[in-house]
Amino acid sequence: MHGLDHPSPKSCIRTFAALGLLDQAQAEQALAMADDRNLVVHLYHEALAVALERRLAGHVTLLASWLDAMKQQL
């Protein structure tokens, strides 16, 4: 999008925030979501998995809002 190249998910999130497609709260949530993704793929700990599962609904809401913002830009 916008012809920009992003070497990492977090740099992509920061750019989307700079472009106004994510507000500050959404950007912080998206960065936390990226951290959660990294945790879940690298750790195998049941208590952590349960904690992450509780945050999934918030991640889904954020992703839907983010997708809507991208669609509006197209």
C-alpha distances in whole Angstrom, upper triangle without the diagonal:
4,5,6,9,10,14,15,14,15,13,10,12,13,10,9,13,13,11,13,11,14,17,20,21,18,17,20,21,17,19,22,21,19,23,24,22,24,27,27,27,29,32,34,36,37,37,34,32,34,33,29,30,31,27,26,26,24,21,21,21,18,16,17,16,13,12,14,12,8,11,12,9,9
4,6,9,11,15,16,16,17,14,12,14,14,10,10,13,12,9,13,12,15,18,20,22,20,18,22,22,19,21,24,23,22,25,27,25,26,30,30,30,32,35,37,39,40,40,36,35,37,35,32,33,34,30,29,29,27,24,24,24,21,19,20,19,15,15,16,13,11,13,13,9,10
4,7,10,13,15,16,17,14,12,15,15,12,12,16,15,13,16,15,18,21,23,25,22,20,24,24,21,22,25,24,22,25,28,26,26,30,30,29,31,34,37,39,40,41,37,36,38,37,33,34,35,32,30,31,29,26,26,26,23,21,22,21,18,17,19,17,14,16,17,13,13
4,7,10,12,13,14,11,9,12,12,9,10,14,12,11,15,14,16,19,20,23,20,18,21,22,19,19,22,22,19,22,25,23,23,27,28,27,28,31,34,36,38,38,34,34,36,34,31,32,33,30,28,29,27,24,25,25,22,20,22,21,17,17,19,17,14,17,18,14,15
4,7,9,11,12,9,8,12,12,10,12,15,14,14,17,16,18,21,21,23,21,18,21,22,18,18,21,21,18,21,23,21,21,25,26,24,25,29,32,34,36,36,32,32,34,33,29,31,32,29,27,29,27,24,25,25,22,20,22,22,18,18,21,19,16,19,20,17,17
4,6,7,9,6,5,9,10,9,11,13,13,14,17,16,16,19,19,21,19,16,18,19,15,14,18,17,14,17,19,18,17,21,22,21,22,25,28,30,32,32,29,28,31,29,26,28,29,26,24,26,24,21,22,23,20,18,21,20,17,17,20,18,16,19,21,18,19
4,7,9,7,8,11,12,11,14,16,16,17,20,19,19,21,21,23,20,17,19,20,16,15,18,17,14,16,19,17,16,19,21,19,20,23,26,28,31,31,27,27,30,28,25,27,29,26,25,27,25,22,23,25,22,20,23,23,19,20,23,21,19,22,24,22,22
4,5,5,6,9,10,11,13,15,16,17,19,17,17,19,19,20,18,14,16,16,13,11,14,14,10,12,15,13,12,16,17,16,17,20,23,25,27,27,24,24,26,25,21,24,25,22,21,23,22,18,20,22,19,17,20,21,17,18,21,20,18,21,23,22,22
4,6,5,6,9,10,11,12,14,15,17,15,14,17,16,17,14,12,13,13,9,8,11,10,7,10,12,10,11,14,15,15,16,19,22,24,25,25,22,21,24,22,18,21,22,19,18,20,18,15,17,18,15,13,17,17,14,15,18,17,16,19,21,20,21
4,5,5,6,9,10,11,12,14,15,14,13,15,14,15,13,9,10,11,8,6,10,10,7,9,12,11,11,14,16,16,17,20,23,24,26,25,21,22,24,22,19,21,22,18,18,20,18,15,17,18,15,14,18,17,14,16,19,18,17,20,22,20,22
4,5,5,6,9,10,10,12,14,14,13,15,14,16,14,11,12,14,11,9,13,13,11,13,16,15,15,18,20,19,20,23,26,28,29,29,25,25,28,25,22,25,25,22,22,23,21,18,20,21,17,16,19,19,15,17,20,18,16,20,21,19,21
4,5,5,6,9,10,11,12,11,11,14,14,16,13,10,13,14,10,10,13,13,11,14,16,15,15,19,20,20,21,24,27,28,30,29,26,25,27,25,22,24,25,21,20,22,19,16,18,18,15,14,16,16,12,14,16,14,13,16,18,16,17
4,5,5,6,9,10,11,9,8,11,11,12,9,6,9,10,7,7,11,10,9,12,14,14,15,18,19,19,21,23,26,27,28,27,24,24,25,23,20,22,22,18,18,19,16,14,15,16,12,11,14,13,10,12,15,13,12,16,17,16,18
4,5,5,6,9,10,10,9,10,10,12,10,7,9,11,9,8,12,13,12,14,17,17,17,20,22,22,23,25,28,29,31,30,26,26,28,25,22,25,25,21,21,22,19,17,19,18,15,15,17,16,13,15,17,15,14,18,19,17,19
4,5,5,6,9,9,9,11,12,14,12,10,12,14,12,12,16,16,14,17,20,19,20,23,24,24,26,28,31,32,33,33,29,29,31,28,25,27,27,23,23,24,21,19,20,20,16,16,18,16,13,15,16,13,12,16,16,14,16
4,5,5,6,5,6,9,10,12,10,8,12,13,10,11,15,15,14,17,19,18,20,23,24,24,26,28,31,32,33,32,28,28,29,27,24,25,25,22,21,21,18,16,17,17,13,12,14,12,9,11,13,10,9,13,13,11,14
4,5,5,6,5,6,7,10,8,6,9,11,10,11,14,15,14,17,19,19,21,23,24,25,27,29,31,32,33,32,28,28,29,26,24,25,25,21,21,21,18,16,18,17,13,14,15,13,10,13,14,11,12,15,15,14,17
4,5,8,8,9,9,13,12,9,12,15,13,14,17,18,17,20,22,22,23,26,27,28,29,31,34,35,36,35,31,31,33,30,27,29,29,25,25,25,22,20,22,20,17,17,19,16,13,16,17,13,13,17,16,14,17
4,6,8,9,11,14,13,11,15,16,15,16,19,19,19,22,24,23,25,27,29,29,31,33,36,37,37,36,33,33,34,31,28,30,30,26,25,25,22,20,21,20,16,16,17,15,12,14,14,11,11,14,13,10,13
4,5,6,9,12,11,10,13,15,14,15,18,19,19,22,23,23,25,27,29,29,31,33,36,36,37,35,32,32,33,30,27,29,28,24,24,23,20,19,20,18,14,15,16,13,11,13,13,9,10,13,12,10,14
4,7,10,12,9,9,13,13,12,14,17,16,17,20,21,21,23,26,26,27,29,31,33,34,34,33,30,29,30,28,25,26,25,22,21,20,17,16,16,15,12,12,12,9,7,9,9,6,7,10,9,9,12
4,7,8,5,6,9,10,9,11,14,14,15,17,18,19,21,23,24,25,27,29,31,31,32,30,27,27,27,25,22,23,22,19,18,18,15,13,15,13,9,10,12,9,7,10,11,8,10,13,12,12,15
4,6,5,6,9,10,10,12,14,15,16,18,20,21,23,24,25,27,29,30,32,32,32,31,28,28,28,25,23,24,23,19,20,19,15,15,16,14,11,13,14,11,10,13,13,11,13,16,15,15,18
4,5,5,6,9,10,11,12,14,15,17,18,20,21,23,24,26,27,28,31,31,31,29,26,27,27,24,22,24,22,18,20,19,15,15,17,15,12,15,16,13,13,16,17,14,16,19,19,18,22
4,5,5,6,9,10,11,12,14,15,16,18,20,21,22,25,26,27,29,28,28,26,23,24,24,20,19,20,19,15,17,16,12,13,15,13,10,13,15,12,12,16,16,15,17,20,20,20,23
4,5,5,6,9,10,10,12,14,15,16,18,20,21,22,24,25,27,27,27,26,23,22,23,20,18,19,18,14,14,14,10,10,12,10,7,9,11,9,8,12,13,12,14,17,17,17,20
4,5,5,6,9,10,10,12,14,15,17,18,20,21,23,24,27,27,27,26,23,23,23,21,18,20,19,15,16,16,13,12,14,13,9,11,14,12,10,13,15,13,14,18,18,17,20
4,5,5,6,9,10,11,12,14,15,17,18,20,21,22,25,24,25,23,20,21,21,18,16,18,17,14,15,16,12,12,15,14,11,13,16,14,13,16,18,16,18,21,21,21,24
4,5,5,6,9,10,10,12,14,15,16,18,20,21,23,22,23,21,18,18,18,15,13,15,14,10,11,12,9,8,11,11,8,10,13,12,11,15,16,15,17,20,21,21,24
4,5,5,6,9,10,10,12,14,15,17,18,20,22,22,23,22,18,18,19,17,14,16,15,12,12,13,10,8,11,11,7,8,12,11,9,12,15,14,15,18,19,19,21
4,5,5,6,9,10,11,12,14,16,17,18,21,21,22,21,18,18,20,17,14,17,17,13,14,16,13,11,14,14,11,12,15,15,13,16,18,17,17,21,22,21,24
4,5,5,6,9,10,10,12,14,15,16,19,18,19,18,14,15,16,13,11,14,13,10,11,13,11,9,13,14,11,13,16,16,15,17,20,19,20,23,24,24,26
4,5,5,6,9,10,10,12,14,15,17,18,18,17,14,13,15,12,9,12,12,9,9,11,9,7,10,11,9,10,13,14,13,15,18,18,18,21,23,23,25
4,5,5,6,9,10,11,12,14,17,18,19,19,15,15,17,15,12,14,15,12,12,15,13,10,13,15,12,12,15,16,14,16,19,19,18,21,23,23,24
4,5,5,6,9,10,11,12,15,15,17,16,12,13,15,13,10,14,15,12,13,16,14,12,15,17,15,15,19,19,17,19,22,22,22,25,27,26,28
4,5,5,6,9,10,10,13,13,14,13,10,10,12,10,7,10,11,9,9,13,12,10,13,15,14,14,17,19,17,19,22,22,22,25,27,27,29
4,5,5,6,9,10,12,14,15,15,12,11,14,12,9,11,13,11,10,14,13,10,13,16,14,13,17,18,17,18,21,22,21,24,26,26,27
4,6,6,6,8,12,13,15,16,12,12,15,14,11,14,16,14,14,17,17,14,17,19,17,17,20,22,20,21,24,24,24,27,29,28,29
4,6,5,6,9,10,12,12,8,9,12,11,9,12,14,13,13,17,17,14,17,20,19,18,22,23,22,23,27,27,26,29,31,31,32
4,6,6,7,9,10,11,8,7,10,10,8,10,13,12,12,16,16,14,16,19,18,18,21,23,22,23,26,27,26,29,31,31,32
4,6,8,11,13,14,11,10,14,14,12,13,16,15,15,18,19,16,18,21,20,19,22,24,23,23,27,27,26,29,32,31,32
4,7,10,13,14,11,11,15,15,13,15,18,17,17,21,21,19,21,24,23,22,25,27,25,26,30,30,29,32,34,34,35
4,6,9,11,8,9,12,13,12,14,17,17,17,21,21,19,21,24,24,23,26,28,27,28,31,32,31,34,36,36,37
4,7,9,8,8,11,13,12,13,16,17,17,21,22,20,22,25,25,25,28,30,29,30,33,34,33,36,38,38,39
4,6,5,6,9,10,11,12,15,16,17,20,21,20,22,25,25,25,28,30,29,31,34,34,34,37,39,39,40
4,5,5,6,9,10,10,13,15,15,19,20,19,21,24,25,25,27,29,29,30,33,34,35,37,39,40,41
4,5,5,6,9,10,11,13,15,18,19,19,21,23,24,24,27,29,29,30,33,34,34,36,39,39,41
4,5,5,6,9,10,11,13,16,16,16,19,21,21,21,24,26,26,27,30,31,31,33,36,36,38
4,5,5,6,9,10,11,14,15,15,16,19,20,20,22,24,24,26,28,29,30,32,34,35,36
4,5,5,7,9,10,13,14,15,16,19,20,20,23,24,25,26,29,30,31,32,35,36,37
4,5,5,7,9,12,12,13,15,17,18,19,21,23,23,25,27,28,29,31,33,34,36
4,5,5,7,10,10,10,12,15,15,16,18,20,20,22,24,25,26,28,30,31,32
4,5,5,8,10,10,11,14,15,16,18,20,20,21,24,25,26,28,30,31,32
4,6,7,8,10,11,13,14,16,17,19,20,22,23,25,26,28,30,31,33
4,6,6,6,9,10,11,13,15,16,17,19,20,22,23,25,26,28,29
4,5,5,6,9,10,10,12,14,15,16,18,20,21,22,24,26,27
4,5,5,6,9,10,11,13,14,15,17,19,20,21,23,25,26
4,5,5,6,9,10,11,12,14,16,17,19,20,21,23,25
4,5,5,6,9,10,10,12,14,15,16,18,20,21,23
4,5,5,6,9,10,11,12,14,15,16,19,20,21
4,6,5,6,9,10,11,13,14,16,17,19,21
4,5,5,6,9,10,11,12,14,16,17,19
4,5,5,6,9,10,10,12,14,16,17
4,5,5,6,9,10,11,12,15,16
4,5,5,6,9,10,11,13,15
4,5,5,6,9,10,11,13
4,5,5,6,9,10,11
4,5,5,6,9,10
4,5,5,7,9
4,5,5,7
4,5,5
4,6
4
